[in-house]
Amino acid sequence: MAGEISLLDQPSDVVVGDYQNAGDVVTVPSPLPYIFAEEKQADRQAREALFCTFNADLGFFERAVLGVTQATGARVAVVGDLRMSNPDPRAARNAGTRYIHGLAATPTGSAFHPKLTVIVGPARALVAVGSGNLSVGGWHLNAETWTIAAADRDRCPRLVLDAAEWLRSIARLCAISPPAADAMGRTATALEAFNDGKVVDTGHRLVHTSEAPIIDQLPATPVECLRLYAPFHDERAEAIQDLLLRLTPARVTLAVQSGHRTVVQPKAIARVIDDLGIDLEVVQDQHRSYRHGKLVEAIGDDGACWTLTGSPNLSSMALLKSVADGGNVELGVLAQPSASLFPGGVPIRLDEVPTVRISATRHADKATGATLLAATRAVDGLQVTFARPTPFSARVLASANTDFDTWADVGAVPQGAVHHLIAGIDLPGGSRVRTVWTEHGVPRDGNLVFVTDPARTMLRLGDEPRGSAQGPIELLADARLAERWLHGVRQLAAARASIALPAVGGTGGPAGESDTSTGTPKLDTDSEDWLRYSDDAKSRLGAAMFHFSLGGFAALSAATTTYGSDLLQPTDMLSDERAAGLDEDYANTVNDDIDPLTGENAEADSSGSAHGESDPDDDTDERALRELRRIGHALTRAVRNDLAHLPAVDRLAVGTLVLVGVELGAWERPDGEHGWISVLARVVETLDLDDVPAAIEANVASVAAVALYLIRDHLPTTGRPAEYLRYEAAAHRAAHLVVAADAVLVADHAEAISNSRGFPIDPDDVMRTVAMIVDNDPIATAIDVLEDHRPAWRVRRHADAVLHVDGTFTNPFPAAAEALDTIDGADVAAVWATSANGRWAIAARAAEELMRVEQRDGAVQWWHYRLTALGGATRIARDNEFASRMRIHHGPLNSPFPEALTLLADAGVDVAAGPPE
């Protein structure tokens, strides 16, 4: 297949992150970079974000897509096939609160199979039609085909308006969860507004099954060659047969994937080919990625090419039937590409293709009983909606979103109901409901849906009232947990004064206590030791705090049976918080009488109470912020004064509370003497004092890993401030510990914590940070930092001590200097930066010497600078006056000098060879 390219290798012809090409339509492997590009506009203009999919991995969606989508300003809705919906409530912590999880059912029980992503606001719109489901495979791992159309008020591709028309049509054909149907309608309206601008015909046309079979919408002109690929074929090759009859190609090339990854019946295809007498060539795609992209590619006698991409497989349900005739809901794009999308491969015979079938599923069962489409929180109760009239009377069961395995009966639904209000029930958004009924004497369970809270899902970023619950409390969707965290901090403080620590030499005793026979801390040597250790810890910390420390929010949710007896206890039974009780504290410092909002002292009145402390008219937001700041001060004191004297599990508990405090905003800022970075770094340094029981080593290591990632993520990309040195010291101290970090535990601890950009922490990023700390590779660390802070750049290692960056910047030297300043710990390092306009620059450093080599208008120029503590390469690149003072002259700029040539050779840079490709 000479001249053909794989979609995975196909470059985008639009600069990601820039909407200068509004009106263009491109083909790419994933829409995710374009959502990031919209977020980088930083104006939050988007109003609606809609994701239509066959099946959805809500855990992936919440980790990788939800945060950045909400940062665009949009309300978010996901709509998937009802039969495929089986969400994991432990992974989908935000369904019904931060976004709508909608379901769709076709009238005949066929598949709701479109893949459509829309981000739209009054200024810009992004429409993506593709082959990938809303999952890590569909958006990242698989070889997929996505068509992206970007519009603004001046230019709008016809495809954008076609998408609005399709949304209107599908809402009339399918049963869709009412909140999701409303979101689809709002999205269509927003897209239709772009009809006021210049509508551009890019040669792309949306095809779908709403009104007619897709095959009837294909060009009917005979073609010379037809190329086909799909991961799924129908049993009798009917789709291929009808395509050949319509297009009458002289020859056909069919691609299948190696490793039994294509569901295909080669004997059926052979019968079709023999009957029609068409020349067939078969190629085997051996790419390691699963190719889920679908393709019909037709080439005419004149060499002109058209393609069909999108969701339709090579099946009769996808191509040969409309929705009304029992076909799937499908969505595709007809285009005239400039390059072939057909995958290359190794020629094989058709009889060498393995027969692969998928086993029959019982999805239909899910759609035939009392099948729920939606449960919506209403003023008068809970509004439930069914896909079709219920064939039996049913009961509705509910489960709180923090208690996954406990179900309660909340009401009945009569036979024949489609919409029914269960009055007097107030379930919070994110709770789960399902139906149960009896059919012919056999108990049956219905499907599960999340309760949608319209008041919350309709909020956009910035709409939330100031002081509303954020972070872990928001994610757990239970405001009562806020008070539990406050009690937890107080109880930890009270435990220092009211509960004796384990005796010297006891299991898990304080750091520095040792077994008299060995001189080393006594750790858990058997299961009984660990049982005693954990029992003691639970008595000090409370069971909920103990479980949370060991396993994050997942473990906390699983430990629901103990919630009522520990952290909800009135804390005034344990300590008087208005009296001095903590080591080296006075009553005023314990009460935090310096108002963090005003900086003024709240002096005590004649009754001994502080002004504003109990004033019922005090602003609720200010009281909440003061309480958070007071907790931050208490945690800071506990970490700095007491942490090293606590048993290992107690130190772990304090560490997890610090992470929660960071998320809640208990500190005003991360840096500075009173910031949380120094507190969290101290936590990391004291987590392992050679007394960690083996049973919790992975737990301690995982919390250390999350903490180190969070610190590193908030560090500046240039310079070496005090916080950077604190991170280095903590990472060095914990390098031996984080080797034991467990990916699952990392995810459990990280799931409720946000990174510096306000998005949920990706556990994979934490594990990459662990690998960098353990490997201690300065270049790999720099790459990771730059990928986080400069996502529009392409960064890669060019040599052992050389980075190569390229991007849309026009002046390459500031980029090279910034990248060089991120490389820490290398004796010699260099960065080669290439810009979009063809210019390049090198920044190379050794000790206090900086060499700059830059190509301008075909001429190469050379500079030499002296580095000092006053500024690094970045300052030299941006401050001309400072650069002039630091420059060392060597004659004409176009003449290389020995010092530069030696340093570049030591770094592994060959200027004569030119920049890396």
N, C-alpha and C positions, 0 to 999 in steps of 0.2 A: 504493500500500500504506500508507494512512494508519494511523498508530498502531503500525506495525511497526518494530522496531529491528534493527540489525545486531549480531551477536555481538561484533564488535570494539568497539562502543560500549557494550556492556552492562556496567554496573558490578557488581562483586561485592557481595553482601549480607553478606559476612563480613569482618571487619577482619583483613587479612593480618597475621600476626605474633602473633595472639592466639587461643588455643584456647578462649575463653569460650563459643563456639558449638558445642562438641562435640555431636554428634548431628544437626547440620544437614548438608544436602547442597546445594551450589551449582553453578552452571554458569559457567565462566570460560574465557578463551582459552588459558591455559597453567598447568601445575602447578608451574612453577619457583618462583613466589613463596611457595607453601605449603611447599616444601622449605626455603627460607630461613627461613620462620616456625618450622618445627620446629627448625632449627639454633639459632635465637635463644633457644630455651628453655634452652640452655646446660647441660643436664643429661646429654647423651649417652645418653638412655634407649633410643634406637632399637637394635634388634638386627639387623634384616634390611631391606635395600632391594632391591627387585626391579623391573626394567624389562623388560616384554614389548613387543616392537615387530616390525613387518614388516621394515624395514631400519634400520640404525643407522649414524650418522656417529660413529665412535668418537673421532675428533679433537675434534668439538664436545662430545661427552659428557665427555671428559677435561678440556677447558678450562673448561666452564661448569657441569657438573653433578656430576662425581665428587667434587671437593674439598668442596663444601658438604654432599653426601650423607654422605661419610665423617665429616664434623664432627658429624653427628647421632649418631654412635656406631655406625652400621650397617655390617655386611658388605654388599657390593654384588655384584649379579649382573645381567647383561644377557642376555636371551634373544631371538634374532631368527630369521627364516626362513633356513634353511640355503642355499637357492638364491640368496638375495639377498646373502649375506655375501661381501664382497670388501674386507677392511679394508686400509688403508694402514699398514704397520708403522711408518713414520716419524711418523705421527700418533698411532697407538695404542701408546704407550710403556709402558702400565701393565696391559694385558690379561694375565691369568694371574698377576699378582702383587698388584696392589691391588684387582682385581675379577675376577670370573668372566665370561668371554665365552662364553656358551652358544649352541648352535644347536638348532633344532627342525625336524623333518621330519614331514609328515603321511603317513598310510599310503597315500594314493592320489596323492601328488604335488601336491596342491592347496596353496594358500598358508597359511602361518602368519601371520595378519593382525591379531591383537589388539593394542590399545594400552592397556597397564595399567601403572600405577606404584603401588608400595606402599612406604611407610615405616612400620615397625611395631616397637614395643617393648612392654614390660610396662605402661607408663603410658598411651601414646597410639598411635593408628594413623591413617594417612593413606592413603586409597585414591582413585586417580584413574583414571577410565575415559574414554578420549577417541578422537580421530580422528588425532592427530598422531604421526608417527614420531619416533624418538629422533634428531633432527637439528635444525639451526638453523632450518629451515623449520617443522618440526612443533612446535617449542617456542618459536618467537620470531617468525618472519617471516610465516608463513601465517595465514589466518583459520581457526582450528581451534575445535572444541567439546570441552571437557573437563568432566566431572562429578566434583566433588570431595566426598568424604565424610570427615569427621573424627570420630574416636571417642576416648573415654577410658573409664575404669573405671565411670563413672556412666551414660553414655549412648553407645549404639552404633547407628548406622543399620543397617537390615537389609542395605543394600548391601554393607557391610563383610563380613558373614558370607557373603553370596552370592559375593563374590570368593574367599573361602577354598574354598567348594564348587567353584567353577569351576577353581581351581588343582588340586584333587584330580582332577577329571574329565579335565583335559587331559593330566595326567601319565600317565593310563592309555591315552590315545588316540594320542599322538604319540611318536616317538622323539626324546628330548631328551638333550643332553650330560649325563652323570651328575653332574658337579659342579653344573650348573644345575638339574637335576631335584631334587637334594638341597636346593638353596636354595629352590626352589619349595615343597617339602614343609615346610621350616622356616618359611617365610612363612605358609603355610596354617595351620600349628599355632599360630603366634603370633596370627593373626587370630581363630582359633576361640576363643582364651582370652577374648575380649571378649564372648562369649555369656553370661558370668557376670553381666554388668551388665544394665542396662535396655535392651532392644532396641527401637529407635524405628522405627516405620513412617512414613517420610517421603513415601511415595507413589512411591518410585523402586524399580525392579525390574531386576535384571540379566538380560539375555537373551543366549543364545549358541548355538553350533551343535554343542555337545558331544553332545547327545542327540536334538535335533529341529531342523528348519529354523526359522529365526527368524520367518518369516511365520506359522507355526503358533502362535507365542507372542504375537502381537499381538492386541489386543482385536478381537473379531469384530463389534462393534456397528456398523451402518451410520453413515456420517458425511456431513455436508453438504458439507464442503470438504476437499480433500486437497492439501497443499503439499509439494513434493518438491525436494530438491537433493542432488546427489552429483557429485564430480569425474569419476566413471567409471560408465558404463552398459554393460549387456551388449549384444551385437550385435543381438539380435532383440527387445529391449525386453521380455523375458519377466518380469523382476522387476516392472516397472511394470504389466504386464498382470495378473499374479496379485494385486498390491496392489489394483487396481481391482475385480477380481472378488470379493475378500474384503471390501472395505470399501464398495463400491458408492457412491462419492461422486457428488453431483450436479454438482460442478465440480472441476476440478483446476488448480492453478497450478504450473508447472514453472519453476525458475530455472536458467539456464545462465550461464556466465561469458564475458565478452568476451575477445577476443584468442585465439580457438581454444583456450581453456584447459579446456574440458569435453569429455571423450571421450564422444561421443554420436552416435547414428544417428537423426536426426530422421525419416527415412522410415519406419523401423520403429515409432517412436512414433506417427506419423500413422496407420499401418495399425491399430494397437491402438485408438486413439481413435475412428477411423471405425467399426471393428467394434462397439465398445461404445456408441457414440453419446453420449459424454460431452463436456461443454463444457470446453475446454482453453484456459488463458491461459498465455502464455510471457513471462517477464521476463528481461532481460539484466542481470546483476550486473556493473557496471563498476568495482568497487572495485580499487584498484591492487594490493592483496595477493592472492595466490593463495588462493582459498577451497577449502581441503581438508576442511573440516568437512562431515559427512554429516547429512542431516536428512530424516525423514518426520514431517510435522506434520498431525495430523487434528483437525478441528473439527466437533463434533456439532451437531445442530439446536438444542440448548440453549445453545450457545456454549462448552461445556466443551472443553478442548483436551488432547490427549496427544501426546507426541513420542517418536520413536526417534532417538537419537544414538549416537555411538561409531564403531566401525570399519567397519560394513557399507556398501558402496556399493550403488547400484541395479543389482545384477547377480544372476543366478541362482545363481552360486557363493557369493554372500554371504548371500542371503535365502531361497533356495528349497531348499537342500540342507543336510543335516547332514554332519558330518565323515565318518561311516561311509558315506554315500552319495556321497562325492566332493566335498563342499563345503569351503569354506575354514574355517579356525579363525577365528571372528569373535566379537566381544564388544561388546554394546551396552547402552544404558540406556533403559528406558521411564520416562517422567516426565510430570508434569502441571504444566508451567511456568506462572508468573504472567504472563509476557509472551512474545510470539512471538519465535522464533529465526530466522524465515525472512528471508533477505536481501532488501532492497528492490532495485528495478531499474527499467529502462526497458522498457515493453511492446514486444514485437516479435512477428512472425508465426513460426510453427513452420518455415515454408519458408525463413525468413531465417537459421535456425540452421545454422552450418556443420557438415558431417559430419567428425568427427575420429576416427581410429582410431590405436591404438598398434601398432607393428610387432611381429611375433612374435619372442619371445626364445628363447634356448636354455637357459633355466634348467633344463630337465629333464635336460640332459646332465650337469649338475653332480650330480644326484641319482641317476644310474643306474649309475655305475661304483663304484670302491672309494672310497665317499664317507665322509669322516671327520666324525664328530660331535664328537669330543674327543680330546685327548692330555693325559694326566694324569701328573704326576711321582709315582712310587711308590717304595716302599722298595727293591724289587728291580729297578727299571728304569723303562721308559716304558709306561704302559697306554694303548693306543689303542682307540677305540670307533667303530664304523661305523653308519651309518644303517640298513643292511640287510646281510645276508650278502654278503661280497665275491664278485662273479661270477668274479673272476680272482685268481690270486696276484699280489701287489704288493710293491713296495719302498717303504720309508718314508725320505724325505729330511728333513733338519733344517737349519735356518739359525739361527745365533745372533742374538739381538735387537739386537746392535750391528754386525752384518755382514750387511746385508740381501740382498746379491746372491751370497753364497757358500753353496752347499748341499753337505751331506755325507750319504752313504748310512749309515743307522744300523741297518738291519735289514729283515727280510722278514716278510710277512703271508701265511699260507696262504689258498687259496681257501675260501670259505664261512665266514670268520671274522666275528664281530660284536664280540667282545672279545678282545684279544690283548695279551700282555705281551712287550715286547722287553726281554729280561733284560740286565743289565749296562750299561745306558745311563742316564746321569744328565744330563738336559738341564735347565738352570735355567728357572724360570717366565718366561714372556714370549718364549721361543724359539718359532720357527715350524716346523711340520711339514706335509708334504704327501705324497701317494702318487703313484707312477708305475707304470704297467703297460702291457702290450702286448695290444691287442685286435685280433684278425684281422690280425696283423702290423703294426699301426699303433701307435706309441708314444702313450700318453695320459697327461695330467697330471690329478691330482685337485685337490680344493679345499684351501685353506690353513686351518689352525687354530692358535691359540696354545696353547703348553703351559701348563697350569694347575698352579701349585704350591699344593696345598691348605694347606700350613703357613702360607703367606703370605696367601692369599685369605680364610682363616678368621679372621685377626686383625682386631680392631676397634681404633679409635683409642684409644690409651692402653695397648693390650696389648703394643706393641712393647717389647722389652727396652731398658733405658737404654743409650745408646751405640751402638745399631744404626745402620746406614747410613741417611742421610737425603738429601733434596735431589737433586742431580744424580746421585749414585751410586745412589740408590734408583731414580731414573727410568731410568737406563741399565741397571739390573738386572745389573750386573757389578761385584762388589766389587773386582776387581783394578784397576779404574779409580781407586779411592781412592789407591792407591799411585802411580799415574801423576800425579795432581794434586800429590801431595807432591813427587815428583821434579821436576815442572814448576816449582814454586816454587823449589826448591833450584837447579835448573839456571839459572833466570833470575838468581838471586843470584850463582851461580858465574860466569855469563857476564860480569858486570861486572868481575870480577877477572882472568879468563883469556882473554877475547876482546876484541880491540881494536875500537873503534867505527869506522864508516866514516870515511875521511879527509875533511878539510875540503873542502867543495865537492862531495863525492861525492853520488850519488843517495841521497836520504833521509837526509842527514847530520843531526847533532844540531841542535836548534833554535838559531837564532842564527847558524849557519854560512850563508854566502851565496856565491852565484856572484859572482866579482870583477867581472864585466862589468855585472851588473844590480843587484847589491846585494840581491837577493831569493833566498830558498831555491830550490835547484835541484830541481824536481819531475820526475816521469816525463814525458818529452816524447814518447816513442814506446814501442812494445812491447818493444824491446830494453832500454830503461832499466828498465821495470817487471820484465822477466825478471831482470835483474841484481839489482834491489832485492829481489825475492821470494826469489831464491836466497840472497842474503846473509842475509835474515831467517830462512830455514829453517836455515841453518848455525848461526845464533845460538840460535834458539828451539827447533829441532826441528820436523819437518814437522807432527806432530800439533798442537802448540801453535800453529803458524802457521795451520793450517786452522781450528782452533777459534776463534782470534781473529777471523778474517775471516767466519766463517759460523755460529758457535755449534755446538750439538751435532749438527745435521744434517750440517754440513761435516766435523766430527770423525769421524762414523760413516762418511762416504763415503771418508775418507782411510785406510782400514784397511790398505792395503798398506805403509804406512810405520811402523806401530806398533811393530814388533819392533826397530827400529834407533835409536829416539831416546829417548823418555821412559822407557823401561824400562832404559836403561843404568845401571849402578851409579854413583851420584853420587860415591862416594869417589874415583873416577878423575878427577873434575873439581875437587873442593875438599875440604878438611878442615874439616868443620863444627864441630869442637871447638876450632879456632883462630880468632883474630880475622881476618876476611876482608872484612867489609863496611866501607864508609867510616864512620869515627868510631864504630866499635863495638869493644867489648872482648869477650874470650872469654865472660865470664859473661852479657853481654846477648845474645850470639848464641845461647847455649845456653838462655836463658830460665830461669835457675836459681831464679827466684822462682816457686814453685808457685802457679798461678792458683787452685787449689782451697783451699789453706790459707793462702796469703800468707807462708809461712815460707821461709827461705833454705835451699836444698839444698846445704849446704857440702860441698866436695870432701874425700874421704878421703885417706889417705896415698898411695894409688895414683894419685890425680889424677882419679878418676871421681866424679861427683856421686851422692850417695845417692838411690836410687830411679831413677836414669837407666837402669840395666841390671838392676835387681832382677827376676828372673823371677817373683817372687811379687807384684810390684806389680799393683794392680787394673787390669784391661784398660781399663775405662771411663775411669779417671783418666788413664792413659797416653794414650789417644786424645784426651781433652780437652786435656791439656797440649800434645800435638802440634798440635792445631788452634789453640790460643792462640799457640803459637810461630810458626806460619805467619801468623797475624794480625799479630803484632808485626813479622815480617819484611816483610810486604806494606806495613804502615804506614810503616816506615822507607824502603822502596823508593819509595813514593809521595811522601813528604815530602822526601826527600833527593836522589833520583836521577832522578825521572820526567822533569823538564824537560830533562834532558841525553840522553835516549834518542831514537832515531829513532821516527817516527810509529807504525810497525807494532809496535815493542817497547812503546810506551806503550799501544797497543791491547791487546797481550797481557797487560800488567799489569792493565789495566782489566777484562778478562774474568775474570782470576783473582780480582780483588777481588769481582766479582759472585758467583763460585762460593764464595769464602770467606764472603760474607754468608750464602749459602744453607746452607753447612755449619756455621755458627756459630763461625767463627774469631774473632769479636769477641763479648764478653759482652753488649753492648747496642748499640743504634743511636746513642743520644745521648751527650752528655758529651765531655770532652776526648779520651778513649780509645775513643770509639765509632766505628762504621764510617761514619756519615753524613759526618763531616768528611773521612774518607779518600776516599769515593766522590765527594764534591763536588770535591776536589782533582783526582781523575782526570778528571772532566768538564771542569774548567777548563784542563787541560793536554793534552786529546786533540788539539786543533787549535792548533798553534803555527806556522801558515802553512807547514808542510812536509808536509802530507798528500798523498800521491800521488792523482791523480784516480781511479786504479783502485780505491782503497779508501775513497773519500770516503763512499759510502753505508754501508759497514761501520762506519766510525768514527761517523758520525751515528747509526746504529741503536743502537750500544752506548751512546752518550751519551743517547739517548732512553730506553732501558731504565733506565739509571742514574738519570736525573732522575725518572722515574716512581717508582722504588723509594724514592728519598729523600722525594719528596712524599707518597707513600703512608704513610710512617712519621712524618710530622709531626703534632703535635697539631692539633686542629680550632680551638683558640682560642689567643690570645696570640701573641707574636712572640719566641720564645726564640732563642738563638744558632743553633740548627740551621735555623730558618726563614730567618734572614738568610743563612746559608751556601747554602741552596737558591736563594734569590733571586739571589745573586751568581753562582752556577754557571749558573742558567737564563739570566740576562742575557748571560753570557759565551758561552754555547753556542747562543743563539737563532738566529744566522746559520747554524750548523752543522746543527741538527736538522731544518732544512727539507729536507735531503737524505735523511732517514731513509726506509728502504724497509720496507714492511709485512711482506714475506716474511722479510727479515733480522731484523726486530724479533721476529717469531714464533720464528725459529730461536734467537735469544739468550735470549728470555724463557721458552722452554718448560720449562726446568728450575728456574726461580726462583719462589719463593712470595711472595705479597704479605703485608701486615701481618696478615692474618687466616688465613694458612696455606694459602691456595688458590693454584693456579697462576695466574701473571699472565696476564690476558687481553690479547693484542696490540692489540686495538681500544682498550683503555683507555690503552695506551702512546701510540697514535697520537692519541688525544684530548688527552692531555697535551701532545704536540708542538704540536697546533693551538693550544692555550691559550697556550703559551709564545710561539709565533710571533705570534699575534693580540694578546697582552698585554691581554686583556679581563678586568678584575677580577671582573665579575659572572659571566661564563662559568666562570672558575676557581672561584669560590665555589660555583656550582651543582655542579660536578664533585666538589668536596671533600665537600659535604653529601650528595650521592647515594652516595658511598662510605661515609661514616661514619654517615649517618642514612637507611638504605634504606627505613625505614617512613614517612618524610616524603615528601610530594610537593613538589618544588621547581621553580619556574619563574620566568622573568624577567617582571616586570610592566611595567617601563619601563626606559629606558636605565640608570638607576642604582638600580632598585628590584627587590628579590626578593619573591616571595610563597611562603610555606611553609604547608602545612597537614598535620595528622596527628592521631594519637590523643591527644596531650597535652591536658591540661585547662587548664593555665595557659599562655597564649600568649606572655607577655613573655619568659620565659627562652629559649624557642625563637627568638623574634625576635632577642634579644641574641646568642645563640650564632651564628646565621646572619650577623648583622651583623659579628661579629668575624672571620668567614672572608673578608670582602670587604676586600682589601688593594690599595692603590694608587689608590683612587677618592677624589677630593677631597670629594665629597658622596655619601652612600649611605644607603639606607633598606631596611628589611625589614618587610613586612606579614605577620603570622602569624595564621592562623585555626585555632581548635581544633575538635574534634569536637562540643563542647557549644554552639557558636555564638559563643563569646567571641572577640575579636580584639584584637591589639595591634600597635603600630608602634614600631620602634626606628630612629631616624634619627641620623646622625652627620655632622658637619662639623668638621674640625680637632679641637679638644679639647672640643667640645660634643656632648652626647647628649640627644636629645629622646625622651620616652616618651609615647605616646598609647595609652590602653587603654579598651576598652568593657567595663563591668561592669554587669550587670543593666539594660541599656538606657541607662546613663549613660556619657558619655565623659569621661575624666579626663586631665589633662595634667601631666607632670613635666619638669624640666630638671636635668641633671647635668653635672658637670665631669669630664672624662676625664683621667687622669694615667698616668704610667708604672707606677704601682702596680697598676693593674687596668683592664680594659676593660669593655665592656657586660656580658659574661657575669658578671663578679664583682659588678657592681652588681645584676644580676638575682638573684643567689644569696646575697649577703652583705648583709643588711639594715642592719647596723651601718655597713659601708663605704658603702652607698648613702646612708645618712642624712648622713654626713660630706661626701659629694660633691654633695649636692643643693643647687640654687639655687632659692630660694622666689620665687613670683610671685603669691601670694594663693591664693584657693580653687582646689582641684584641678579643678573643673568649668568653669573659665574658661580658654580658650586665651589665650596671650600672644604678642606680636609676634615674638619670637625663634623660637618654634616654628613659627609660620605661615610665616615667611620661609624657614627651613631646609627645611620640607616642600615648599614651592613650588619651591625650587631643586632638590630631589631628584625632583620630579614626582609627588608624592603629593597626592591630593585626598581629604581626610578626609570631606568632605561627601558624596561619591559612595558611600561605604561600601566595604567590603572587596571585593577581586576575587572573581569567581565561581570 
